[in-house]
Amino acid sequence: MAEKVSPIDIQKHLSGVEYPASKQALVDHAKESGAPQEVLDALQELGDGDYDAPTAVTHGVFGS
């Protein structure tokens, strides 16, 4: 789990993502938005598959 990053940090760099989005699409969008490595690392920890909303990404990174 990502200890140095908050859900707000992640969502800030995912602003404008069209859901549903794959893990790779989320990582790519975060890279394009200038996300720091901690955010990219947290997104890389997501399971493969599509995420249908920002809350699904948060749950994927931080658990329930």
C-alpha positions in Angstrom: 0.0 0.0 0.0 1.1 3.6 -0.6 2.0 5.2 2.7 3.3 8.5 1.4 0.4 9.4 -0.8 -3.2 10.3 0.1 -6.4 9.7 -1.8 -6.5 13.4 -2.6 -3.0 13.2 -4.1 -4.1 10.4 -6.4 -7.4 12.0 -7.4 -5.7 15.3 -8.1 -3.6 13.6 -10.8 -6.6 11.7 -12.2 -8.7 14.7 -12.8 -10.4 14.5 -16.2 -10.1 10.7 -16.6 -13.0 9.2 -18.4 -14.3 6.2 -16.5 -14.4 3.2 -16.8 -10.6 3.3 -17.2 -8.0 0.5 -17.1 -5.1 0.5 -14.7 -2.8 1.4 -17.6 -5.0 4.3 -18.7 -4.9 5.6 -15.1 -1.1 5.4 -14.9 -0.7 7.0 -18.3 -3.1 9.9 -17.4 -1.3 10.4 -14.0 2.1 10.5 -15.9 0.7 13.1 -18.3 -0.6 15.2 -15.5 2.9 15.4 -13.9 2.2 13.0 -11.0 5.1 12.4 -8.6 6.6 8.9 -8.5 4.7 8.1 -5.2 1.4 8.5 -7.0 2.6 6.4 -10.0 3.8 3.7 -7.7 0.5 3.6 -5.9 -1.4 3.3 -9.2 1.0 0.5 -10.3 -0.2 -1.5 -7.3 -3.8 -1.6 -8.6 -5.1 -4.9 -9.8 -5.6 -5.3 -13.5 -9.0 -4.5 -14.8 -11.3 -1.5 -15.3 -12.1 1.0 -12.6 -15.6 2.6 -13.0 -15.2 5.6 -10.7 -12.7 7.5 -8.6 -13.9 5.7 -5.5 -13.0 2.4 -7.1 -9.5 3.6 -7.6 -9.2 4.8 -4.0 -10.5 1.4 -2.8 -8.1 -0.4 -5.1 -5.1 1.5 -3.7 -6.0 1.9 0.0 -8.4 -1.0 0.5 -11.9 -0.7 1.9 
